[in-house]
Amino acid sequence: MKDKMRVPVRSSIQEIDEYKPGKLIEGALKLSSNENPLGPSPKVITEIVKSIEEGELKLSVYPWEKNEEELRDEILRYVDASARMKKENIVLGAGVDGVLDTLVRIFIANGDEALIPVPTFSLYESLVKIAWGVPKYVKRKRGFSIPVEELILSCNEKTKLIFISSPNNPTGNCISEDEIRVIIESLDSMVIIDEAYVEFADSSLVNLVTEYENAVVVRTFSKAFGLAGLRIGYGIIPEWLTSQYKKISIPFSVNSVAIKAAIAALRDQEYLRKTVELVKQERAFLTENLQRVFKVYPSKANFVLVDVSPAKSSEVYAELMKRGIIVRDCSSFRGAGDSFIRVTVGTREQNELVVDAVQSGFEF
Ligand SMILES: Cc1ncc(COP(=O)(O)O)c(C=O)c1O
């Protein structure tokens, strides 16, 4: 290496923590990233293999707009029971992460603010900082509901975005429709509702996009559809925003295999129904059994939040890791403290391993 000065990186980058995904260790049971324990629908695999073999899906050419159109049609059918939306309301991205990245780059300029109720998904604050914005935080109340009045009072003319994860990661609770309406109606900021886990909840807030110009809903194929490895998500956005979105998003950021897979996944609603049913049933099993040892919060997602106090989350995490089970130590979530772990709902067999490990390892 020649002896030369390194080019200094942007100052704001020094403050950004690297995103730490759930660990993956060969042979261990990974319940740290809220993936689907059943995997995707077998019809998705068949469809991808068939379309590659028959030459319809060509890996050597860029993703075809026609397939993207077809996916947006399918998404529309899936999300819009009221039939009030248009295809123009649907945009795609490389996961919710990709959609959020584009939205943040549309709205946040140097010094703009974004409001984030914590604890929540940590990518929101990183994306805001990367765009030279300033994240502001409001602490969720006991039980993790959002202090709506405090949130509204914390906004000013610089507040461009509000991030609401519902169901929220890592707490598992949802915001009520009444509360989100108050937030949207009281503010001139764009309200981003992250419904990555909505399939496991009782209802969606997606219809608000047809009522308000400052509401956006983002969703994913990574969770209920079991396609996390393909990186595909979508946004349901007001029509006026679509042309801006297309200008800012990276061309071809969603690959052609992911597009095909997502279409096939949406067409197998029976498989989706089975997955959601299993997760709900197993969520109840996990909650009921872990509750015998620790406090478990009610969840509308495919994970449960567990308060392991008086133990520390790092101790319980390490103890479970010794037994080959990887959960999420939530101490890395801003505002979460040091006594929470998050456990992804698995199959009955997997959940029994967690329950056995917890019941035999921790007696308080
Ligand atoms: C609240 C929330 N939003 C978004 C994501 C990322 O989703 P995707 O895989 O679609 O990028 C996650 C992943 O864990 C999440 O918890």
Ligand as a Chemical Component Dictionary entry (heavy atoms), coordinates in Angstrom:
data_LIG
# 
_chem_comp.id                   LIG 
_chem_comp.type                 NON-POLYMER 
_chem_comp.pdbx_formal_charge   0 
_chem_comp.three_letter_code    LIG 
# 
loop_
_chem_comp_atom.comp_id 
_chem_comp_atom.atom_id 
_chem_comp_atom.alt_atom_id 
_chem_comp_atom.type_symbol 
_chem_comp_atom.charge 
_chem_comp_atom.model_Cartn_x 
_chem_comp_atom.model_Cartn_y 
_chem_comp_atom.model_Cartn_z 
_chem_comp_atom.pdbx_ordinal 
LIG C1 C1 C 0 -40.059 -2.897 11.530 1  
LIG C2 C2 C 0 -39.235 -3.433 10.424 2  
LIG N1 N1 N 0 -39.234 -2.811 9.251  3  
LIG C3 C3 C 0 -38.507 -3.262 8.219  4  
LIG C4 C4 C 0 -37.699 -4.377 8.341  5  
LIG C5 C5 C 0 -36.873 -4.798 7.179  6  
LIG O1 O1 O 0 -37.660 -5.424 6.246  7  
LIG P1 P1 P 0 -37.121 -5.858 4.832  8  
LIG O2 O2 O 0 -36.555 -7.220 4.967  9  
LIG O3 O3 O 0 -38.305 -5.802 3.966  10 
LIG O4 O4 O 0 -36.082 -4.845 4.426  11 
LIG C6 C6 C 0 -37.660 -5.064 9.532  12 
LIG C7 C7 C 0 -36.805 -6.258 9.654  13 
LIG O5 O5 O 0 -36.601 -6.843 10.648 14 
LIG C8 C8 C 0 -38.435 -4.581 10.604 15 
LIG O6 O6 O 0 -38.411 -5.176 11.792 16 
# 
loop_
_chem_comp_bond.comp_id 
_chem_comp_bond.atom_id_1 
_chem_comp_bond.atom_id_2 
_chem_comp_bond.value_order 
_chem_comp_bond.pdbx_ordinal 
LIG C1 C2 SING 1  
LIG C2 N1 SING 2  
LIG C2 C8 DOUB 3  
LIG N1 C3 DOUB 4  
LIG C3 C4 SING 5  
LIG C4 C5 SING 6  
LIG C4 C6 DOUB 7  
LIG C5 O1 SING 8  
LIG O1 P1 SING 9  
LIG P1 O2 DOUB 10 
LIG P1 O3 SING 11 
LIG P1 O4 SING 12 
LIG C6 C7 SING 13 
LIG C6 C8 SING 14 
LIG C7 O5 DOUB 15 
LIG C8 O6 SING 16 
# 
